[in-house]
Amino acid sequence: MPGQAVYGIWLAYGSSCRGDIAGKVAAEAVKKQDVSREALWDYDVGWKRGLGGAILASFDAIRIMCQSVPNDELDFLLAKGGSSDQNR
């Protein structure tokens, strides 16, 4: 199936691509002769549903938190093992 080589990219880094869904949505949009943003929005909905909304929400919460914390505070947290298995 076209697009399988680009199945997904780690979402915590803010990027993802589902070639299988993108191909289906794009083909349907071309078939209907409507390649507007609205017609292609099913791609965004499809890959999010495919990964589970709760998982995506947790990644997004972590991303937002990391972007709002000053670099020196984030560096301190990571240096103290804030992301290590020792804190479980």
Backbone as CSV, one residue per row, in Angstrom:
resi,resn,N_x,N_y,N_z,CA_x,CA_y,CA_z,C_x,C_y,C_z
1,MET,0.841,-1.174,0.000,0.000,0.000,0.000,0.891,1.244,0.000
2,PRO,0.596,2.232,-0.834,1.384,3.453,-0.854,1.352,4.144,0.507
3,GLY,2.484,4.660,0.912,2.545,5.413,2.149,2.921,4.609,3.374
4,GLN,3.042,3.302,3.266,3.346,2.504,4.446,4.745,2.775,4.987
5,ALA,5.635,3.250,4.140,6.991,3.532,4.605,7.010,4.709,5.579
6,VAL,6.007,5.554,5.501,5.917,6.704,6.388,4.719,6.493,7.301
7,TYR,4.778,5.453,8.114,3.638,5.118,8.962,3.484,6.088,10.105
8,GLY,4.563,6.517,10.710,4.420,7.461,11.808,5.750,7.938,12.335
9,ILE,5.714,9.069,12.959,6.883,9.666,13.579,6.488,9.974,15.023
10,TRP,7.429,9.863,15.945,7.125,10.052,17.365,6.427,11.381,17.602
11,LEU,5.241,11.347,18.158,4.415,12.537,18.321,4.939,13.523,19.355
12,ALA,5.698,13.061,20.308,6.192,13.965,21.345,7.068,15.063,20.749
13,TYR,7.585,14.846,19.560,8.416,15.850,18.915,7.599,16.756,17.996
14,GLY,6.290,16.584,18.017,5.427,17.504,17.286,5.219,17.181,15.827
15,SER,5.502,15.962,15.417,5.285,15.639,14.016,4.746,14.230,13.868
16,SER,4.001,14.045,12.841,3.489,12.717,12.544,3.017,12.687,11.103
17,CYS,3.034,11.508,10.544,2.536,11.320,9.191,2.020,9.912,9.069
18,ARG,0.816,9.752,8.633,0.250,8.443,8.370,-0.051,8.387,6.878
19,GLY,0.866,7.819,6.138,0.729,7.768,4.689,-0.485,7.010,4.224
20,ASP,-0.879,5.956,4.965,-2.052,5.190,4.558,-3.314,6.046,4.624
21,ILE,-3.472,6.805,5.694,-4.649,7.668,5.832,-4.560,8.836,4.864
22,ALA,-3.367,9.419,4.748,-3.184,10.560,3.849,-3.529,10.185,2.407
23,GLY,-3.096,9.006,1.981,-3.389,8.559,0.619,-4.873,8.398,0.365
24,LYS,-5.570,7.794,1.320,-7.028,7.608,1.166,-7.761,8.942,1.129
25,VAL,-7.401,9.834,2.051,-8.070,11.133,2.109,-7.775,11.942,0.854
26,ALA,-6.529,11.950,0.411,-6.152,12.701,-0.791,-6.858,12.147,-2.030
27,ALA,-6.901,10.820,-2.150,-7.564,10.211,-3.308,-9.047,10.564,-3.337
28,GLU,-9.676,10.535,-2.182,-11.102,10.873,-2.113,-11.328,12.351,-2.445
29,ALA,-10.436,13.225,-1.977,-10.565,14.650,-2.266,-10.411,14.928,-3.769
30,VAL,-9.445,14.277,-4.401,-9.239,14.455,-5.839,-10.434,13.912,-6.614
31,LYS,-10.937,12.762,-6.182,-12.106,12.155,-6.836,-13.306,13.105,-6.800
32,LYS,-13.471,13.802,-5.671,-14.587,14.748,-5.518,-14.249,16.131,-6.085
33,GLN,-13.028,16.289,-6.582,-12.525,17.565,-7.104,-12.620,18.675,-6.061
34,ASP,-12.274,18.317,-4.835,-12.280,19.276,-3.737,-11.073,18.997,-2.852
35,VAL,-10.032,19.764,-3.053,-8.814,19.584,-2.261,-8.638,20.729,-1.269
36,SER,-9.755,21.262,-0.817,-9.718,22.348,0.156,-9.264,21.829,1.512
37,ARG,-8.955,22.755,2.383,-8.554,22.397,3.749,-9.637,21.554,4.427
38,GLU,-10.881,21.934,4.231,-11.988,21.204,4.842,-12.068,19.772,4.319
39,ALA,-11.838,19.597,3.034,-11.910,18.264,2.434,-10.776,17.369,2.912
40,LEU,-9.644,17.960,3.233,-8.482,17.186,3.670,-8.409,17.040,5.187
41,TRP,-9.337,17.640,5.927,-9.303,17.607,7.380,-9.472,16.194,7.944
42,ASP,-10.086,15.301,7.187,-10.253,13.919,7.646,-8.912,13.249,7.937
43,TYR,-7.843,13.708,7.286,-6.516,13.159,7.581,-6.145,13.429,9.040
44,ASP,-6.316,14.674,9.471,-5.969,15.042,10.842,-6.798,14.239,11.848
45,VAL,-8.066,14.132,11.578,-8.952,13.361,12.461,-8.558,11.884,12.460
46,GLY,-8.256,11.341,11.293,-7.958,9.918,11.159,-6.720,9.463,11.899
47,TRP,-5.618,10.195,11.771,-4.405,9.712,12.446,-4.498,9.902,13.950
48,LYS,-5.231,10.927,14.391,-5.405,11.106,15.827,-6.266,9.989,16.425
49,ARG,-7.323,9.636,15.738,-8.167,8.542,16.227,-7.419,7.214,16.190
50,GLY,-6.579,7.032,15.189,-5.830,5.792,15.054,-4.843,5.577,16.194
51,LEU,-4.361,6.642,16.788,-3.403,6.523,17.883,-4.049,6.607,19.249
52,GLY,-5.280,6.959,19.301,-5.975,7.083,20.578,-5.874,8.488,21.131
53,GLY,-6.994,9.106,21.336,-7.030,10.487,21.792,-6.348,10.714,23.129
54,ALA,-6.470,9.768,24.061,-5.877,9.949,25.387,-4.357,9.985,25.312
55,ILE,-3.784,9.146,24.466,-2.325,9.123,24.313,-1.855,10.457,23.739
56,LEU,-2.551,10.931,22.719,-2.163,12.200,22.115,-2.323,13.352,23.093
57,ALA,-3.375,13.314,23.887,-3.600,14.381,24.856,-2.475,14.429,25.885
58,SER,-2.013,13.256,26.323,-0.926,13.238,27.310,0.363,13.773,26.706
59,PHE,0.668,13.402,25.467,1.859,13.934,24.803,1.754,15.445,24.640
60,ASP,0.567,15.919,24.279,0.378,17.341,24.079,0.528,18.100,25.390
61,ALA,0.028,17.541,26.489,0.175,18.181,27.803,1.647,18.299,28.181
62,ILE,2.416,17.248,27.933,3.856,17.287,28.231,4.556,18.317,27.350
63,ARG,4.189,18.353,26.065,4.791,19.320,25.147,4.511,20.752,25.596
64,ILE,3.268,21.022,25.959,2.892,22.371,26.395,3.646,22.748,27.666
65,MET,3.742,21.806,28.604,4.466,22.065,29.846,5.934,22.367,29.561
66,CYS,6.546,21.561,28.730,7.971,21.756,28.422,8.227,23.082,27.722
67,GLN,7.290,23.508,26.902,7.463,24.770,26.197,7.232,25.975,27.103
68,SER,6.516,25.774,28.203,6.215,26.902,29.086,7.225,27.060,30.214
69,VAL,8.041,26.044,30.467,9.041,26.092,31.538,10.309,26.735,30.988
70,PRO,10.881,27.700,31.717,12.138,28.307,31.257,13.231,27.239,31.104
71,ASN,14.134,27.455,30.172,15.178,26.471,29.875,15.998,26.094,31.097
72,ASP,16.349,27.070,31.932,17.178,26.748,33.087,16.441,25.838,34.072
73,GLU,15.142,26.032,34.221,14.363,25.169,35.113,14.204,23.765,34.519
74,LEU,14.001,23.686,33.225,13.885,22.389,32.559,15.218,21.643,32.630
75,ASP,16.315,22.337,32.416,17.642,21.727,32.548,17.862,21.188,33.960
76,PHE,17.447,21.958,34.972,17.583,21.536,36.358,16.788,20.251,36.610
77,LEU,15.556,20.220,36.143,14.702,19.044,36.320,15.325,17.811,35.680
78,LEU,15.803,17.956,34.473,16.416,16.826,33.773,17.723,16.397,34.426
79,ALA,18.512,17.353,34.908,19.773,17.026,35.576,19.549,16.262,36.873
80,LYS,18.429,16.534,37.533,18.121,15.864,38.793,17.408,14.528,38.585
81,GLY,17.300,14.108,37.347,16.669,12.822,37.061,15.171,12.891,36.934
82,GLY,14.666,14.045,36.556,13.223,14.231,36.427,12.556,13.344,35.400
83,SER,13.353,12.747,34.538,12.770,11.878,33.529,13.295,10.457,33.620
84,SER,13.963,10.131,34.714,14.562,8.802,34.821,13.633,7.805,35.492
85,ASP,13.969,6.526,35.365,13.189,5.457,36.001,13.335,5.469,37.516
86,GLN,14.330,6.172,38.041,14.553,6.215,39.484,13.416,6.893,40.228
87,ASN,12.633,7.688,39.535,11.574,8.446,40.182,10.236,7.727,40.219
88,ARG,10.210,6.473,39.846,8.946,5.734,39.829,8.675,5.096,41.151
